[in-house]
């Protein structure tokens, strides 16, 4: 996946689908498709949603989905967080990186949060 400037398009909105397993969620594209975020080694892809696919289950590490900010990772891979290589910019690749390297005082690129939609 790549970063893109925010707009009012459905393909830029996602839903957290609670899986009921200690805070695990599936992250589903909020449009007519049935596509969810899935880990493929370091890459993050969109694939058909599959509740049984553990590679599509994410947790809010060092925070919560409700209050944010949080690091987005997976239960068995909490050392890897979804982020860009450095400060986010347009069309930059978003993938899994070692969380420890994204936690420096000058880097907050691995922190995610919820943004309310304004009408």
N, C-alpha and C positions, 0 to 999 in steps of 0.2 A: 504494500500500500504506500501511497505517497500523500504528503501534506498538500492541501489546497486552501486557498483563501475561503473563509466562511461565506456562505450564501444561503439562500432560502430554498435549496433543492433537497428533495427527499433522499437522494443518494448520499447526502452529507449528514443525515440524521441516523442515529442508531438507538436501539432499545436494549436495555439490560433485562434479560429473561432469567429470573431467579430459578436456580436449579435445586434449591433446598439442601444443598450439601455444604454446610459451613460457609455460606456466603459466595459460593460459586455462581457465576452467571454465564449465559451465552450472550454474545453481543451481535444482535441482528440488525441488518440494514432495514431502515424504516421506510420501505417502499413496497411495491407489489411483489417483489421477488422473495424467495426464501433463502437468503444468503446470510451466512454468519462468518465472523472472524475465526480463522483457524491458523494454528502455528504449524509451520513446515520448516523445521530446524530453526534458523534465525528469522526467516521471512514470516510475514503475516499476510494471509491471503483471504479472499472471500470464496467460500464454498457453500454448497447446499447445507442447510442447517440439519444437524443430526444429534439429537439429545444423547445418544450413546457414545458419541465421539469425544473422548477426553481432551483432544487437542483443540476443541472448541469451547472449553470451559476456562474461565478467567476469574481471578480474584483481585480484590483491592488490597494490595500489600502496603503496610505502613499508612493506613488510612481506611476510609470507608467509601462505598459508592454513594452513600447518602450525604455525607458532609464534605468529602474531598478536601484538599487534594490527596491523591493516592498514586501509588505505583501500580501499573497494570501488568500482572504476571500470571503464572499458573502454579497450582499447588505444588507440583513436583519439580518446578523449575523457578523457585523464588529468587534465585541468584540472577535471573535474566528478566529485564524489564523492557516493555515496549517504549521506544524512544527514537529520536533521530540521532545522528552522529554528534550534533552540537546544537546550538540554539536553533529552534525550528525556523525554517524558511520555505517559501513556495516550492513545490515539486520535489521536496526532499524525501528520500526513502525513509519509511518508518519500519523498524524491525526490532528484534530482540538484541539487547546489549547487556553486558555485565552491569548489574544495578550499582554496585560499589563505585564504579567509575562515573556514574551519573549523579552521585550524591555530594559532590564537592560544593564548597560555598559559592562558587561562580556558576554552577550548573543546576538548573531545575527542569531540564528538558524531559525527564522521565515522569514528571508529576502531571497527572491528569485531574480534571475536575468536571463537574456538571455545570452546564450553562443553560439557563432558562431561555426558552425561545420568546422573543418579544414580538408582538404583533403591531 
